Amino acid sequence: FQFTGYLALSSILFYGSNLISQGLLTYGELSSFCLYAVLSAGSLSAMSGFYLELMKGLGASSRLFELKDRLPRIPLEGGIKKGNVEKAIRFEHVAFGYEDRDPLFHNISFDVPAGKITAVVGSSGSGKSTIASLLLRLYDPTNGRILVDDVDLKDLDPSYWRHHIGTVGQEPVLFSTTIKNNIVYGSNEPEKVTEADIVSAAEKSNADEFIMQFPDKYDTNVGEHGSTLSGGQKQRIAIARALVNKPNILIMDEATSALDASSEYLVRIALNKLLENSHQTVMIIAHRLSTIKHADQIVVVDKGSVAEKGSYEELIAIPDGIFRKLVEKQTFGFKNEESY
Ligand SMILES: Nc1ncnc2c1ncn2[C@@H]1O[C@H](COP(=O)(O)OP(=O)(O)OP(=O)(O)O)[C@@H](O)[C@H]1O
């Protein structure tokens, strides 16, 4: 493009000087023409860039509008909004399968007692995360029901229900904004969250200490997807985000599985500290079985149903138990893989 520009300019100068020598053009007219030619060329080249950006914008916005027009399978609102949801949750003969897939569960039944810690374990793909999705009512069971304080989850207002739940996923999603905003994002009423609420949530999740070491403290920008933080730091901010709402129910989906050993240790300390002082109903979807020794109840999911239920000590004592084999596999590595 630059070469063509130079070529055009030299042609203009050549023909322009010919016209000047014939008295058909003045020097002033030639220099004005050159100046305008350069300015117009610059504007035209900028327009091609603008056109590209415009096309990109149109493509992105059409995808956004498509997303906006999509209707959720489960409506966001409508149904019972009842007092404080704080009693037990019950999975009653729940059957479920994803669309176009074989059925995943044929009979899942267990209680999640209020104010206690329930851990759900099982081999990879057994459906642990799906249990959390069903509890969040992202899907409805094909059979059976989930009861919350003796009310069918299908009859509760979904948004109202979800406001009672704090979730910490396997891979936390952080936004390119400050730590403070990322924590407040978890609140149902962001305008009511005070500085003290933010700090208290960060202290509970063991995040306050590393946040205070940053020059901008809670105003530090975490970058795109939290790129300026380590995995463990992101996870602890995600835990603070789940806590800022003071939820009655906390779901932690394998909060430590995506971390290396030292980050996992820090997150585990945060979780243990949190659980020790917790009066919430907690469901941990766990892979690292060492994290759930203190759980009040462990539910082992296998082949579409609940295979075992009990405390860590009770389950580990079953000689050929599934839980025992899972623990052995994690403790002694892959030597015992064939046994499960
Ligand atoms: N949205 C989905 N659509 C279709 N199938 C899905 C979907 N989510 C999960 N599955 C399938 O359901 C099964 C159970 O998945 P799920 O994530 O619940 O298992 P998991 O026990 O949590 O596994 P892991 O421990 O490996 O995370 C898997 O076979 C998975 O491929």
The ligand as an SDF file (V2000), in Angstrom:
LIG
                    3D

 31 33  0  0  0  0  0  0  0  0999 V2000
  -24.3070  -30.7400   29.5030 N   0  0  0  0  0  0  0  0  0  0  0  0
  -24.1280  -32.0260   29.2340 C   0  0  0  0  0  0  0  0  0  0  0  0
  -24.6880  -32.5850   28.1300 N   0  0  0  0  0  0  0  0  0  0  0  0
  -24.5410  -33.8950   27.8620 C   0  0  0  0  0  0  0  0  0  0  0  0
  -23.8500  -34.7620   28.6370 N   0  0  0  0  0  0  0  0  0  0  0  0
  -23.2540  -34.2600   29.7330 C   0  0  0  0  0  0  0  0  0  0  0  0
  -23.3570  -32.8860   30.0880 C   0  0  0  0  0  0  0  0  0  0  0  0
  -22.6810  -32.6840   31.2480 N   0  0  0  0  0  0  0  0  0  0  0  0
  -22.1580  -33.8800   31.5920 C   0  0  0  0  0  0  0  0  0  0  0  0
  -22.4980  -34.8260   30.6890 N   0  0  0  0  0  0  0  0  0  0  0  0
  -22.1640  -36.2650   30.7560 C   0  0  0  0  0  0  0  0  0  0  0  0
  -22.7350  -36.7970   31.9300 O   0  0  0  0  0  0  0  0  0  0  0  0
  -21.8230  -37.6950   32.5650 C   0  0  0  0  0  0  0  0  0  0  0  0
  -21.5970  -37.2490   34.0060 C   0  0  0  0  0  0  0  0  0  0  0  0
  -20.9270  -35.9980   33.9970 O   0  0  0  0  0  0  0  0  0  0  0  0
  -20.5550  -35.2440   35.3360 P   0  0  0  0  0  0  0  0  0  0  0  0
  -19.7590  -34.0400   34.9650 O   0  0  0  0  0  0  0  0  0  0  0  0
  -21.7780  -35.0540   36.1480 O   0  0  0  0  0  0  0  0  0  0  0  0
  -19.6380  -36.3330   36.0560 O   0  0  0  0  0  0  0  0  0  0  0  0
  -18.6050  -36.1630   37.2490 P   0  0  0  0  0  0  0  0  0  0  0  0
  -18.7850  -37.3500   38.1220 O   0  0  0  0  0  0  0  0  0  0  0  0
  -18.7710  -34.8330   37.8920 O   0  0  0  0  0  0  0  0  0  0  0  0
  -17.2290  -36.2470   36.4550 O   0  0  0  0  0  0  0  0  0  0  0  0
  -15.7980  -35.6330   36.8410 P   0  0  0  0  0  0  0  0  0  0  0  0
  -15.4740  -36.1500   38.1930 O   0  0  0  0  0  0  0  0  0  0  0  0
  -14.8900  -36.2040   35.7930 O   0  0  0  0  0  0  0  0  0  0  0  0
  -15.9170  -34.1460   36.7670 O   0  0  0  0  0  0  0  0  0  0  0  0
  -20.5630  -37.7160   31.7170 C   0  0  0  0  0  0  0  0  0  0  0  0
  -20.6050  -38.8910   30.9130 O   0  0  0  0  0  0  0  0  0  0  0  0
  -20.6690  -36.4760   30.8670 C   0  0  0  0  0  0  0  0  0  0  0  0
  -20.1090  -36.7010   29.5990 O   0  0  0  0  0  0  0  0  0  0  0  0
  1  2  1  0
  2  3  1  0
  2  7  2  0
  3  4  2  0
  4  5  1  0
  5  6  2  0
  6  7  1  0
  6 10  1  0
  7  8  1  0
  8  9  2  0
  9 10  1  0
 10 11  1  0
 11 12  1  0
 11 30  1  0
 12 13  1  0
 13 14  1  0
 13 28  1  0
 14 15  1  0
 15 16  1  0
 16 17  2  0
 16 18  1  0
 16 19  1  0
 19 20  1  0
 20 21  2  0
 20 22  1  0
 20 23  1  0
 23 24  1  0
 24 25  2  0
 24 26  1  0
 24 27  1  0
 28 29  1  0
 28 30  1  0
 30 31  1  0
M  END
$$$$
